[in-house]
Amino acid sequence: MHNLILEKTGGFPGILHLDRLESLEVMPGMIIYGRELYPDIFLKAAVYVREINGGGGHIFIDGNKRTSLTVLAEFLKRNNYTINHVDNNKLEKFALEVAKGLSFEGIVSWIKCNAKET
């Protein structure tokens, strides 16, 4: 089974931090002292990208950058946004920057600059 997955993705399957994965269910909608911690779409999207790809270590054994971009695209789509004409090289560069420690504000800024309402 591992060989089949390696041929398709180049990596290994599995979850490193199940607790962090499970926390993503509630993290974007967190309320602290009666105020939403991430009150807009771009902040919520950045939480997903940061936590999957860069926030304190990876959640998955492999595929964190790809997964973070897929989750970003799907989350934006479900909220009537899309990534606006970004080629694969630019997406890869963004994912690598996140993995290397791009600030949360930098992630939010990238999403704002590259997302458009559908």
C-alpha positions as CSV (number, residue, x, y, z in Angstrom):
1,M,0.0,0.0,0.0
2,H,2.8,2.5,0.8
3,N,4.4,2.0,-2.6
4,L,1.1,2.8,-4.3
5,I,0.8,6.0,-2.3
6,L,4.4,6.9,-2.9
7,E,4.0,6.5,-6.6
8,K,1.0,8.9,-6.6
9,T,2.1,11.6,-4.2
10,G,5.8,11.0,-3.5
11,G,5.1,10.9,0.3
12,F,3.9,8.9,3.2
13,P,0.4,8.8,4.6
14,G,-0.5,9.4,8.2
15,I,-1.3,12.0,10.9
16,L,1.4,13.3,13.2
17,H,-0.7,15.5,15.5
18,L,-4.4,14.3,15.7
19,D,-5.1,16.8,18.4
20,R,-4.1,19.7,16.2
21,L,-6.1,18.4,13.3
22,E,-9.2,18.0,15.5
23,S,-8.7,21.6,16.9
24,L,-9.1,22.9,13.4
25,E,-12.8,22.1,13.6
26,V,-13.3,25.0,16.2
27,M,-10.2,27.2,15.9
28,P,-11.4,29.5,13.1
29,G,-14.6,30.3,15.0
30,M,-13.1,30.8,18.4
31,I,-14.6,33.5,20.7
32,I,-12.6,35.0,23.5
33,Y,-14.1,37.5,25.9
34,G,-17.2,37.7,23.8
35,R,-15.3,38.6,20.6
36,E,-14.6,36.4,17.6
37,L,-10.8,35.9,17.4
38,Y,-10.9,35.6,13.6
39,P,-13.8,37.7,12.4
40,D,-13.5,37.6,8.6
41,I,-13.0,35.1,5.9
42,F,-9.4,35.9,5.2
43,L,-8.4,35.5,8.9
44,K,-10.2,32.2,9.1
45,A,-8.6,31.0,5.9
46,A,-5.2,31.9,7.2
47,V,-5.8,29.9,10.3
48,Y,-6.3,26.8,8.2
49,V,-3.2,27.4,6.1
50,R,-1.0,28.2,9.1
51,E,-2.1,25.3,11.3
52,I,-1.8,22.7,8.5
53,N,1.4,24.0,7.0
54,G,3.3,26.0,9.5
55,G,1.9,26.5,13.0
56,G,4.2,24.7,15.4
57,G,5.0,21.8,13.2
58,H,3.1,19.8,10.6
59,I,-0.1,17.9,11.2
60,F,0.5,15.2,8.6
61,I,3.6,13.0,8.0
62,D,3.6,14.3,4.4
63,G,1.6,16.6,2.1
64,N,1.1,19.5,4.5
65,K,1.8,22.2,1.9
66,R,-0.5,20.5,-0.7
67,T,-3.2,19.9,1.9
68,S,-3.1,23.5,3.2
69,L,-3.5,24.9,-0.3
70,T,-6.4,22.4,-1.0
71,V,-8.1,23.4,2.2
72,L,-7.6,27.1,1.4
73,A,-9.2,26.7,-2.0
74,E,-12.1,24.7,-0.7
75,F,-12.8,27.0,2.2
76,L,-12.7,30.1,-0.1
77,K,-15.0,28.3,-2.5
78,R,-17.5,27.5,0.2
79,N,-17.5,31.2,1.1
80,N,-17.9,32.5,-2.4
81,Y,-14.2,33.3,-3.1
82,T,-11.6,31.9,-5.3
83,I,-7.9,32.3,-5.8
84,N,-7.5,34.8,-8.6
85,H,-5.2,33.6,-11.5
86,V,-2.4,32.3,-9.5
87,D,-0.1,29.9,-11.2
88,N,1.4,26.7,-9.6
89,N,4.8,28.3,-9.1
90,K,3.3,31.2,-7.1
91,L,1.2,28.8,-5.1
92,E,4.2,26.6,-4.3
93,K,6.3,29.6,-3.3
94,F,3.5,30.8,-0.9
95,A,3.2,27.3,0.6
96,L,7.0,27.1,1.1
97,E,7.0,30.6,2.7
98,V,4.4,29.4,5.1
99,A,6.3,26.3,6.0
100,K,9.4,28.4,6.6
101,G,7.5,30.6,9.1
102,L,5.7,33.4,7.2
103,S,3.9,35.5,9.8
104,F,0.2,35.1,10.2
105,E,-0.2,38.7,9.0
106,G,1.8,37.7,5.9
107,I,-0.5,34.7,5.2
108,V,-3.6,36.9,5.6
109,S,-2.1,39.6,3.3
110,W,-1.3,37.0,0.6
111,I,-4.8,35.6,0.7
112,K,-6.4,39.0,0.5
113,C,-4.2,40.0,-2.5
114,N,-4.9,36.7,-4.3
115,A,-8.6,36.0,-3.6
116,K,-11.6,37.4,-5.3
117,E,-15.3,37.1,-4.6
118,T,-17.2,34.9,-7.0
